[in-house]
Amino acid sequence: MKLSIPDMTCAHCKAVVERTVIELDSRADVVVDIAAHTANITTTAAPEAILSALKAEGYPARRIA
């Protein structure tokens, strides 16, 4: 799943996004591209759960793939 996360702009943002996904699925693979404001996530967690958790952390995202 690929997400667009426009508000993600720095290393701290990257860490929050990674931590948020890992809290939902400890075996998730999260590859964040700060410059492109995207994250590629391989997980068994429901996409809706990830989007909701990211929004709660202040990083509203949308699924792009």
N, CA, C and O atoms as a MOPAC input file, in Angstrom:
PM7 MOZYME 1SCF
protein

 N      0.86000 1    -1.16500 1     0.00000 1
 C      0.00000 1     0.00000 1     0.00000 1
 C      0.90600 1     1.22800 1     0.00000 1
 O      1.86800 1     1.30300 1     0.76500 1
 N      0.58900 1     2.18100 1    -0.86100 1
 C      1.34700 1     3.42100 1    -0.90200 1
 C      0.45000 1     4.55700 1    -0.43600 1
 O     -0.69900 1     4.68100 1    -0.86100 1
 N      1.00100 1     5.38200 1     0.44700 1
 C      0.24800 1     6.50400 1     0.98800 1
 C      0.91200 1     7.82300 1     0.63200 1
 O      2.13800 1     7.92700 1     0.59400 1
 N      0.10000 1     8.81300 1     0.37500 1
 C      0.55200 1    10.18700 1     0.26000 1
 C      0.30900 1    10.84000 1     1.61600 1
 O     -0.79800 1    10.79900 1     2.15400 1
 N      1.37900 1    11.45000 1     2.16300 1
 C      1.28700 1    12.08500 1     3.47800 1
 C      1.86700 1    13.49400 1     3.33900 1
 O      3.03400 1    13.71100 1     3.66600 1
 N      1.07700 1    14.44600 1     2.86100 1
 C      1.58500 1    15.78600 1     2.55300 1
 C      2.23100 1    16.52400 1     3.72600 1
 O      3.16100 1    17.30500 1     3.52100 1
 N      1.75900 1    16.29200 1     4.94300 1
 C      2.27300 1    17.02400 1     6.10100 1
 C      3.56800 1    16.44300 1     6.66400 1
 O      4.10900 1    16.97600 1     7.63200 1
 N      4.06900 1    15.36800 1     6.07800 1
 C      5.29900 1    14.74200 1     6.53700 1
 C      6.48000 1    15.44800 1     5.86200 1
 O      6.67300 1    15.32800 1     4.65200 1
 N      7.26800 1    16.18400 1     6.65300 1
 C      8.30700 1    17.01400 1     6.05300 1
 C      9.70000 1    16.86900 1     6.66500 1
 O     10.64800 1    17.48400 1     6.17700 1
 N      9.84300 1    16.07400 1     7.71800 1
 C     11.15200 1    16.01200 1     8.38100 1
 C     11.38500 1    14.61800 1     8.97300 1
 O     10.51900 1    13.74500 1     8.92000 1
 N     12.57500 1    14.44400 1     9.53500 1
 C     12.93500 1    13.15400 1    10.13000 1
 C     12.01900 1    12.79200 1    11.30100 1
 O     11.70200 1    11.61900 1    11.50100 1
 N     11.59800 1    13.78900 1    12.06600 1
 C     10.67600 1    13.50900 1    13.16900 1
 C      9.34700 1    12.97600 1    12.62500 1
 O      8.79100 1    12.01500 1    13.15400 1
 N      8.85300 1    13.60700 1    11.57200 1
 C      7.60500 1    13.15400 1    10.94200 1
 C      7.74300 1    11.69800 1    10.48600 1
 O      6.85700 1    10.87300 1    10.71200 1
 N      8.86100 1    11.41000 1     9.84800 1
 C      9.14200 1    10.05200 1     9.36200 1
 C      9.08400 1     9.05500 1    10.51000 1
 O      8.47700 1     7.99000 1    10.38600 1
 N      9.71100 1     9.39900 1    11.62100 1
 C      9.73500 1     8.51600 1    12.78200 1
 C      8.33600 1     8.28900 1    13.34100 1
 O      7.99900 1     7.17300 1    13.73400 1
 N      7.52400 1     9.33600 1    13.37700 1
 C      6.14900 1     9.20200 1    13.87800 1
 C      5.34500 1     8.28500 1    12.97100 1
 O      4.61700 1     7.41700 1    13.45300 1
 N      5.46800 1     8.46800 1    11.67200 1
 C      4.73700 1     7.62000 1    10.71900 1
 C      5.16400 1     6.16200 1    10.88700 1
 O      4.31600 1     5.27300 1    10.97300 1
 N      6.46300 1     5.91400 1    10.93500 1
 C      6.95400 1     4.54200 1    11.09500 1
 C      6.45900 1     3.93200 1    12.40000 1
 O      5.97200 1     2.80200 1    12.41500 1
 N      6.58300 1     4.67900 1    13.49700 1
 C      6.15900 1     4.17100 1    14.80500 1
 C      4.66300 1     3.86300 1    14.82600 1
 O      4.23600 1     2.84900 1    15.37700 1
 N      3.88100 1     4.74100 1    14.22500 1
 C      2.43000 1     4.56200 1    14.22300 1
 C      2.04100 1     3.27300 1    13.51200 1
 O      1.18400 1     2.53100 1    13.99300 1
 N      2.65800 1     3.00600 1    12.38500 1
 C      2.34500 1     1.78000 1    11.63500 1
 C      2.84000 1     0.55400 1    12.39600 1
 O      2.12400 1    -0.44300 1    12.49000 1
 N      4.04700 1     0.61500 1    12.93700 1
 C      4.61200 1    -0.51400 1    13.67300 1
 C      3.78000 1    -0.83800 1    14.91700 1
 O      3.68700 1    -2.00200 1    15.30500 1
 N      3.18200 1     0.16400 1    15.53800 1
 C      2.31300 1    -0.08800 1    16.70000 1
 C      1.08600 1    -0.89900 1    16.30600 1
 O      0.55100 1    -1.64400 1    17.12700 1
 N      0.63600 1    -0.76500 1    15.06900 1
 C     -0.51600 1    -1.52700 1    14.59500 1
 C     -0.12300 1    -2.93300 1    14.14400 1
 O     -0.90400 1    -3.87400 1    14.28100 1
 N      1.08700 1    -3.07000 1    13.60800 1
 C      1.57800 1    -4.36000 1    13.12900 1
 C      3.08700 1    -4.37700 1    13.30600 1
 O      3.81200 1    -3.75500 1    12.53000 1
 N      3.55900 1    -5.08200 1    14.31500 1
 C      4.99200 1    -5.07300 1    14.64000 1
 C      5.84900 1    -5.66400 1    13.53200 1
 O      7.06100 1    -5.45000 1    13.51300 1
 N      5.24600 1    -6.39900 1    12.61100 1
 C      6.00700 1    -6.98300 1    11.51000 1
 C      5.86800 1    -6.19300 1    10.21000 1
 O      6.31100 1    -6.65100 1     9.15700 1
 N      5.27100 1    -5.04000 1    10.27800 1
 C      5.07400 1    -4.22100 1     9.08100 1
 C      6.42100 1    -3.74500 1     8.53500 1
 O      7.38100 1    -3.54200 1     9.27800 1
 N      6.45800 1    -3.57700 1     7.22300 1
 C      7.62000 1    -2.99100 1     6.55400 1
 C      7.19300 1    -1.61000 1     6.09000 1
 O      6.25700 1    -1.47400 1     5.30200 1
 N      7.88000 1    -0.58400 1     6.57700 1
 C      7.51600 1     0.80100 1     6.26200 1
 C      8.71500 1     1.49100 1     5.62400 1
 O      9.78000 1     1.59900 1     6.23200 1
 N      8.52900 1     1.96000 1     4.38000 1
 C      9.58700 1     2.68700 1     3.67600 1
 C      9.04800 1     4.08200 1     3.39500 1
 O      8.11300 1     4.26000 1     2.61500 1
 N      9.66200 1     5.07200 1     4.05200 1
 C      9.18400 1     6.45100 1     3.96500 1
 C     10.11400 1     7.26000 1     3.06700 1
 O     11.33600 1     7.16500 1     3.17400 1
 N      9.52000 1     8.05300 1     2.18600 1
 C     10.26300 1     8.99500 1     1.34300 1
 C      9.80100 1    10.39500 1     1.73100 1
 O      8.74100 1    10.85300 1     1.30600 1
 N     10.61700 1    11.06700 1     2.54800 1
 C     10.23500 1    12.39500 1     3.04200 1
 C     10.08400 1    13.37800 1     1.88400 1
 O      9.12600 1    14.15000 1     1.84600 1
 N     11.02500 1    13.35400 1     0.94100 1
 C     11.01000 1    14.30600 1    -0.17300 1
 C      9.74700 1    14.16900 1    -1.02800 1
 O      9.20700 1    15.16200 1    -1.51400 1
 N      9.29100 1    12.94500 1    -1.20400 1
 C      8.09300 1    12.70500 1    -2.01600 1
 C      6.81500 1    12.73300 1    -1.18100 1
 O      5.71300 1    12.69000 1    -1.72700 1
 N      6.96400 1    12.80500 1     0.14500 1
 C      5.82100 1    12.79300 1     1.07500 1
 C      4.98900 1    11.52200 1     0.90600 1
 O      3.75900 1    11.56900 1     0.87700 1
 N      5.68800 1    10.37400 1     0.79400 1
 C      5.00200 1     9.10200 1     0.61600 1
 C      5.54200 1     8.05500 1     1.57200 1
 O      6.63800 1     8.18400 1     2.11700 1
 N      4.74300 1     7.01400 1     1.76100 1
 C      5.17300 1     5.84900 1     2.52400 1
 C      4.66000 1     4.60900 1     1.81700 1
 O      3.48600 1     4.52800 1     1.45700 1
 N      5.54200 1     3.64600 1     1.62200 1
 C      5.16100 1     2.33400 1     1.10400 1
 C      5.10200 1     1.39400 1     2.29300 1
 O      6.08100 1     1.24000 1     3.02400 1
 N      3.95900 1     0.77200 1     2.48000 1
 C      3.74800 1    -0.04100 1     3.67400 1
 C      3.28700 1    -1.43200 1     3.27600 1
 O      2.33800 1    -1.59700 1     2.50900 1
 N      3.98000 1    -2.43300 1     3.81500 1
 C      3.56300 1    -3.82100 1     3.67600 1
 C      3.14400 1    -4.27200 1     5.06600 1
 O      3.95900 1    -4.31200 1     5.98700 1
 N      1.87400 1    -4.61100 1     5.21000 1
 C      1.33300 1    -4.91000 1     6.53700 1
 C      0.08400 1    -5.77400 1     6.42600 1
 O     -0.52500 1    -5.88500 1     5.36200 1
 N     -0.28000 1    -6.37900 1     7.54200 1
 C     -1.54200 1    -7.10100 1     7.61700 1
 C     -2.61800 1    -6.23500 1     8.27900 1
 O     -3.78300 1    -6.62800 1     8.34500 1
 N     -2.22500 1    -5.06200 1     8.76500 1
 C     -3.19500 1    -4.14900 1     9.38500 1
 C     -4.13900 1    -3.59300 1     8.31600 1
 O     -3.74900 1    -3.41500 1     7.16200 1
 N     -5.35200 1    -3.32900 1     8.70500 1
 C     -6.34600 1    -2.77900 1     7.78600 1
 C     -5.95000 1    -1.36700 1     7.36000 1
 O     -5.54200 1    -0.56200 1     8.19700 1
 N     -6.06400 1    -1.06200 1     6.07700 1
 C     -5.73300 1     0.28600 1     5.60200 1
 C     -6.47100 1     1.37800 1     6.36700 1
 O     -5.89500 1     2.42500 1     6.66300 1
 N     -7.73300 1     1.14400 1     6.68600 1
 C     -8.52400 1     2.14200 1     7.41000 1
 C     -7.93400 1     2.40900 1     8.78900 1
 O     -7.95300 1     3.54400 1     9.26500 1
 N     -7.40600 1     1.35800 1     9.43600 1
 C     -6.79700 1     1.51800 1    10.75300 1
 C     -5.53200 1     2.36900 1    10.66100 1
 O     -5.27900 1     3.21300 1    11.52000 1
 N     -4.74900 1     2.14200 1     9.62300 1
 C     -3.52400 1     2.92500 1     9.44100 1
 C     -3.86600 1     4.38600 1     9.17000 1
 O     -3.28800 1     5.28500 1     9.78100 1
 N     -4.79200 1     4.62000 1     8.26700 1
 C     -5.17900 1     5.99500 1     7.94400 1
 C     -5.72500 1     6.71100 1     9.17300 1
 O     -5.40800 1     7.88000 1     9.39800 1
 N     -6.52600 1     6.03700 1     9.95700 1
 C     -7.10000 1     6.63100 1    11.16100 1
 C     -6.01100 1     6.93900 1    12.18700 1
 O     -6.01400 1     8.01200 1    12.78900 1
 N     -5.08300 1     6.00600 1    12.38900 1
 C     -4.01000 1     6.21400 1    13.36000 1
 C     -3.09300 1     7.35700 1    12.93700 1
 O     -2.67500 1     8.16000 1    13.77100 1
 N     -2.78200 1     7.43300 1    11.65600 1
 C     -1.94100 1     8.53000 1    11.17500 1
 C     -2.64600 1     9.87500 1    11.33800 1
 O     -2.02200 1    10.86500 1    11.72100 1
 N     -3.93500 1     9.90600 1    11.05000 1
 C     -4.70100 1    11.14800 1    11.21500 1
 C     -4.68600 1    11.58100 1    12.68100 1
 O     -4.54100 1    12.76700 1    12.98000 1
 N     -4.83600 1    10.62800 1    13.58400 1
 C     -4.83000 1    10.93600 1    15.01700 1
 C     -3.47100 1    11.50000 1    15.46000 1
 O     -3.40000 1    12.27500 1    16.41300 1
 N     -2.40200 1    11.11000 1    14.76800 1
 C     -1.06100 1    11.61700 1    15.08500 1
 C     -0.77200 1    12.95200 1    14.39700 1
 O      0.28900 1    13.54100 1    14.60300 1
 N     -1.71200 1    13.42600 1    13.58100 1
 C     -1.52400 1    14.70500 1    12.91800 1
 C     -0.99200 1    14.61000 1    11.50300 1
 O     -0.53600 1    15.60000 1    10.93200 1
 N     -1.05200 1    13.40700 1    10.93700 1
 C     -0.55700 1    13.17900 1     9.58500 1
 C     -1.65600 1    12.56100 1     8.71400 1
 O     -1.60600 1    11.36800 1     8.41400 1
 N     -2.63900 1    13.35400 1     8.31000 1
 C     -3.66900 1    12.81100 1     7.44600 1
 C     -3.04100 1    12.30000 1     6.15300 1
 O     -2.19300 1    12.96200 1     5.55400 1
 N     -3.46100 1    11.14300 1     5.74500 1
 C     -2.89000 1    10.48900 1     4.55800 1
 C     -4.01500 1     9.99600 1     3.66300 1
 O     -5.16700 1     9.85900 1     4.07400 1
 N     -3.62600 1     9.73700 1     2.41700 1
 C     -4.57500 1     9.10700 1     1.50300 1
 C     -3.86200 1     8.01200 1     0.75100 1
 O     -2.67000 1     8.10600 1     0.45700 1
 N     -4.60000 1     6.98800 1     0.44900 1
 C     -4.04800 1     5.83800 1    -0.26000 1
 C     -3.88800 1     6.18100 1    -1.74000 1
 O     -4.82900 1     6.66500 1    -2.36800 1
 N     -2.70200 1     5.93200 1    -2.29900 1
 C     -2.50000 1     6.21300 1    -3.71700 1
 C     -2.16300 1     4.94400 1    -4.50500 1
 O     -2.13200 1     4.98300 1    -5.73500 1
 N     -1.91500 1     3.84300 1    -3.83800 1
 C     -1.69100 1     2.56800 1    -4.53300 1
 C     -1.83800 1     1.42700 1    -3.55500 1
 O     -1.68900 1     0.26600 1    -3.93500 1

